[in-house]
Amino acid sequence: MSWLDRLRTPPAPQSPWSAFHLRCVDSDGRRREAALLELSLLPADLHARALPLVLARLNDWVPQVRAAAAKALPVLLREDLTPAWLDALPEVVRLMDGARWNRDGAAVRDGVEQFLLESPQRRAALLAFAPRLGVRVRRWLTLRSWWYGSAEERLQTLVPALRGGDSVLARQALRHLQTLSHDWPEVAGVRDALRRARFPALRLEALRHAQARGRFPAGDDALDLAFSPHGGTRNWLLFHAADALKRQVMHRAEAMLTEAGPVGGQRIALQVLRELQAASLQTFLVNARAHPAPRLREMAYALSLNLHTDAQRAELAGQALADPSRKVQRTALAALRKGRVELTVAELVALVRREPGTLRVVLDILAFWQAWVRVPIALQLLAEHAVDTDCVAAELPVLQQALRWSLYAPTIEQSWALERAAALLRQRHPALEFSPP
C-alpha cells in the first residue's frame, strides 16, 4: 500500500478515553483547551482517570488552557471521586506551589481545598491516609485541616501535632493554638502534650509565652523544670527565678549529689550548681572527678576546666588525659583545641612517661604542632613506650605525610632531633622503616 493509499484509509475508531487523552497531551494548546471544555461529555466512569490530566493542565503554560481546566474542575469535585483525589494529593500539593496557579488560580485552589477538607468525613479519611504520604503532602494536609471544623474540633486537632514527631508541625501547632485561644494552656490535653513533646524547644517556647502573660511556673512544676534535661529550659527558669526559688533549687541539687542516684540526674545537678554559682560546687566537682561513672567524670572535668586558673587547668587536663575513659579524654582535647588549656611538649612527654596509657591521646594532641616539632617527639615516644609493632607501623605513614606536606623547612636542630629519634626507633623496632623526606 502506497503512502497516498494510507492517507485515504480512514483512521481506526478511537474510544472516548483515548480521544480525550490524546487531545489533553497534544502539543497544540487549542486542542488541549477544546478537550478540557468537553470534559462534561466524557462518561462519568472515566472522570477518575481524567483527574490527573485536568490537574496537570491547571498549571499549563497557555493561559487559555489553564482557564479551561479551571472551568472543567468542578465536574470532578464529587464524593464518588474521593479515592482518585487521595491518589492525586501529591500532585495537588505540588500545584499549590506552582507559580502559574498562584497567579491566577486562587479561586480554584480554594475550591479544591474546601472540597477536600470541609466535609468532616472526608477530612477524617484524608488525615487517616496522611501517614502513608510524603512529608510535604502530610504537612500541607495537616496545616490546612486546622482551619476547618468547629472551634472545639480545631483545638483538639492541634494536640496530636504537639505530641507528634514532626518538629515543623509541632511548632506551627503551638503558634496556631496561641492565636486561636487566649486560654490555650487550659485546652484539654495541651499540658500533657507539651509535657510529652519530643522537642524541648517547643516546651521552652510555651513557657516564654506563658511568662509574657504573667504565668510563671511555681511549686513543683518550677522545680521539675529547673532539672529538665534541656539546658535551655533550665537556664531560662534559673535566670528568671526569684531568690527563694533559686535557694530551693540549690538545696535540691546538693541533695541529689550527696545521695546515691541516677548519673543523669547528678550531671544535671552539677550544671545547676554551676549556673547558680554555688559555693559548694568545687567540693562536688572533686568528688565527681573520682566517681566510677565515666559520664559523671566527663561532666565534672568539663565544668572544672572552665573554673580554675591556667596552672590548675593544665594539671586537670593532664588528669583527664590519663583517665581510662575516651569520653573524659575528649573533654581535655576539646579544651586544648579551644585554647582554654595550654600544655607544652615537655609536659606532654612527662605525662606519657608517667602514664604510658596516654600515648595514643598525646599523639593526637601533637597533631596541633608544626610537623618538624611534632614528628621527632612522636617518634621518640613511639620508640620508648609503644610495645605493639602494628601500632607503630600504622602511625609512621601519618608522620611521613605530615613532613611531606609541611610548608616550612626544618632548622638544623630539628633535623638532628629527627635523625636521633629515627635512629632510636630503628633500634627498638628493626623491622620498621622511617624515611624522612
N, C-alpha and C positions, 0 to 999 in steps of 0.2 A: 504494500500500500504506500503510495507516494505521500509526501508531506501535505500536498494540496487535498488529497482524499481524507487525510486525518483531520484537517480543518473543517471539512464538510461534514464529518461524522458528528452527530450530536453528542454532547458530553453525557457521561453516565449520571443517572439521577442521584442527587445528594440527599442525605437525611436532614431534617430540620436542624439537628445539633451541629453536624459538620458544616453546614452552610453558615450558621451563626458564628461558629468558632473561626472559620476561615476569614470571615469579614472582620471579626474583632481583632485579629492579629495581622490584618492586611497593612501593607506599608502606606496605603493611601488613607489619609485622615478622613476623607469624606465617606469612605466605605465603613470605617470604624464607627463614625458618627451615625450613619444610617442603621447599622446593626444594633447599636445601643438604643436608638429610638424605637426599634421594633421588638424590644425585649418582651413587651407585654404579649406579643403574638406567639412567643415561644411556648410550647406546652409546659404546664406547671411542674411536671415531674422533672424537667430539665433545669429548673431555676437554681437548684443547689449546685449543679455543675457550672452554671454561668456566673455564680458569685465571685470566684477568683478573678475572672476576666473583667467583670464590672469594677471591682476594687482596683485592679491594675490601671484601668482607664481613668480612674479618678485623679491619677497623677500623670496623665498623658501630657506630652509636650505641646499638643494642639489645643487651644482654649475651647474650641467648639466641641471637641471630643470629651473634654472634662465636663462641659456643661451638659452634654447628652448623657454621660454616666451619672451625673447628679440627678437628672430627671428620671433615669431608669432605676435608681437605687431604691426608692420607696416600694417598688414592686417586690423587693426581696426582704423587706423588713416584716417578716411573718413568723409567727410562733412555730410553724412546722419546719422552718429552716434553721432552728436553733442549733442542731448538730453541725450544719455546714458553717455557721458563724463561729462555733467553737474551733473548728479546724482552721478557719481563716483568721483567728485572732492575731497571730504573729504579723500577718500582712496588714491588718487594721492598725496595729500599733506602729508599724513602720511608716504607714501613710500619715499617721498623726504628726510625725516629724517632717513630712515632706514639704519642701519649700512651696511647691505649687498649691498643694492642698491648704497650707496655712494662709496663702494669699487670698484665695477666692473660694475656699471650701468650708468656711466656718459653720454655715447652716447645715451642711452635710455632716460635718463632724459632730455637731450637737445632736443631730437626729440619730446617728449611729450609736452615740454614747447613751442617749436616753433609751433607745430600743434595747440595748444590752443590759442596762443596769436599773431601769426604772421599775421593772417588774420584780417583786420580792423573790418569786420562784426562780426566774431566770438569773437573777443576781446570785442567789444561793448556789445554783448549778455552776455558774462561772467560777465562783470562789472555791467551790469544791474541786473544780477542774484545774485551778491555778497551780497547785504544786507540780503538775506534770509539764508546765510551761517553762520557758526560759526566764532568766532573771528580769530582763527588760519588760517582757509582757506581764509577768507576775506583778512587778512593781506598778506598772501603769494601771492594771486592773484593780489592785488593792487601793491605790491612791484615789482613783476616780470613784470607787464604790463608797468612800466615806461621805460623799455629798448627796447620797440618796437614802430614802427611808425616813422614818420618824426620828425626832431628836434623840429619843432614848436608844433606838436601834443604832443610830450613827455613833453614839458614845460607846456603846458596847462593842462595836466592830473595831474600835481602836485598841481595846485591851489585848487581843491576841497579837497584834503587831508589836506591842511593847514587850511581850514575852518571846517573840519570835527570834530567829537567827539572822535576820537582815538588819544591819545597823542603819541603813538609809531609811527603811520603812519605820523602824523603831523611833528614830529621831523625828521624822515627819509626823508620826502618830502623836508624839508628845506635844509638838507645836500645834498641831491641829486641835488636840484636846484642850490646850490652853486658850485657844481662840473661841472654842465652842462654849465653854462653861467657865464662869468665874470660880466656881467651887469644884474644879476638876479633881482635886485630891479626894473629894468625898464620893466620886463616882464609884459604883460598885466594882470591885476588882482591881482598881487602879493602884492602890497602895501595895497590894500583894504582887501585882505585875511588876511594879518598879523594884520591889524587894528582890524579885527573882530574875530581873532583867540580866541578860548576858553581857551587857555593855555598861561598865561602871560610869563612863562619861555621861550616860543617859540619866543615871540617878543623880549625878552631880548637877546636871542642868536643871532637874526638877527641884533640887534643894535650893539652888540660886533663885529660881522663880518663886519658890515659897518664901524665901527670905525677903525678896523685894516686896512681898505683900504682908510682911510683918509676921511670918510664921516660921520662926527659927526653931530647930529641934530642941527638945528638952527631955530631962529624965533619962530613962534607959535608952530611948532612941538616940539621944545625943552621945551617950557612952558607947553604944554599938557602932555609931558612925566614926567615932574617934579611933576605933581599932579596926576600921574597914581595910580589907586587903588592897583597896585602891588608894594609892598615895595622894592623888588629887583631892579625894573626898576628905581624907584625914587632915591635909594641910588647910583646906578651906574651913573645916569646922574649928580647928585649933586657932586659926587666925582670927575668926570672928567670935570665939567663945569668951564668955565672961570669966573673971578670975576664979570665981567659985567652981565653975565647971572645969577649968584647967587644973585646979587642985584635985578634983575628983579623978580626972583622967590620969594625973601623975601617980596618985596612990594606987590606982588600979594597975598601971603599968609596972610599978615596983613590985606589987604583989604577984603579978604574972611571972616576973623574973626571979622572985625569991622561991616560989613554989615550983615543983616539977609539973610541966605541962607541955603542950604541943610546941614543937620547934617553930612552926609558922607563927603562932601567937607571940612567942618570945622575940622573934625577929621584928614583928610589928611593934612590940613594946619598946625595944631599943630605939627604933625610929621615932616613936612618940616622945620618948625622953630627950632625944636629940632635938626634936622640933621645939620642945618646951624649955630647952637649955637647963635641964635639971642638974643640980649639984651631985646627985647620986649616980650620974651616968658613967663616970670614969670607973667607979667600983664595979658596976655591972659589966662594963666592957672588958675589964681584966678577967672576970670570971668567964665571960662568954668566949674569950680567945682560947681558953683551956677546955671548953666544952667538947664532949665527944662527937657532937653532930657537926659535920663539915659546913652545912648551910648556916648554922648559927655563928661558927667561927668566921665564915666569909663575911657576914654582915658586920660582925664586930671589928674585923680588920678594915673594912671599907669605911666605917664611921671613924675609927681611931686614926687612920691616915689623914683625915681631914681636920683633926682636932689638936695635934701635937706640933711641937717645934720641928725645925728641919732635922736636927740631930736625932730627935726621938723618932721621926718618920723614917729615917734611914734604918734605924735599929728595928723598927716594926716591920719595914719592908723585908729585911733580912729574915725575920722570923716567919713572915708569910711565905717567902720563897722556900723556906725549909719545911713548910707544912706538907704532910703527905698528900693532902687533897689538891687536885689540879685546880679546882674552883677557887680555893684560897690563894693559890699561886697566881691565878689570873687577876685577882684583885690587886696584887702588888704590881703586876705587869701593866695593868691599866693606869695605876698611879704614876709609874715611870714614864709611860707614853705621854701622859698629860702634863708632865713636868712638876707634879706635886712632890716627887721624891727624886733625889739625886744620889746615885751610887757610883763611886769611882771604880776603875778597873781593878785597882788594888783591893777594894772592898769585895768585889765580886770573886776575885781569886781566893781571898781569905774565906769567903763563905763556902766555896766548893771544897776547900781543904778541910774546913770544919764540918761541913755537911756534904759528903760526896753524893748524896741523893739529889742534890740541886743542880747537878751538871747539866741536865737537859734544859732546864729553865734558864740557867745562866747563859748557855749557848744562844738561846732565843733572845735574851737581853743584849748580848754582844752584837746582834744584828743592827742595833741602833748606832753603832760606832762606825767610823770610816774603815774601809776594808783593810788597809795596811796596819791599822791598830788592832782591829778585831782578829784577823787571821792568826798572827803569832800567838796571841793569848789563847785562842781556841785550840790551836794545835798543842800547845803546852798542857792545857787542861785535859785534852783527849789522851795525851801520852801518859800523864800522871794518874788519871782516875778512870779511864774507860777500860774495862776488862773485857767487854764484848767487842770482838773484831768487826762484827757486822754493823754495829752502831757507828764505829769509826769510819768504815767503808762507805756508809750512807752519807756521812757528814762531809767527807773530803770533796766530792764534786761540787757541793754547795759553796764551800770555801774557795775552791779554784775559780768558780764562776764569778764570785764576788771580786776577786782580784782582777780578772779579765775585764770586768765592767767598770772598774774604778776609774774615775775621772782624774785622779791625782797620781803623780809619780812618787815612789817611796823615797824617804830620806835614807842616808847611809845607815843610820842607826836602825831604822825599820827593816831594811834589807838584811842586816846582820841578825836582828831578832828573829826574822822569818827563817833564815838558814839554821840558826840554833834550834828553833822549835821543830823544823822539819827533820833535822838530824836526830833529835830526841825521839820523835815519832817513829822514824825508821828503826831506831834501836829497840823500842818497845814492841813494834808491830812490823817485823821484817817483811812480811808478805804483802804489805800495802805500799803503794807508790803515791807520792805527792810531788807534783812538778810545778813549781811557781812559774808564772808567765815571764 
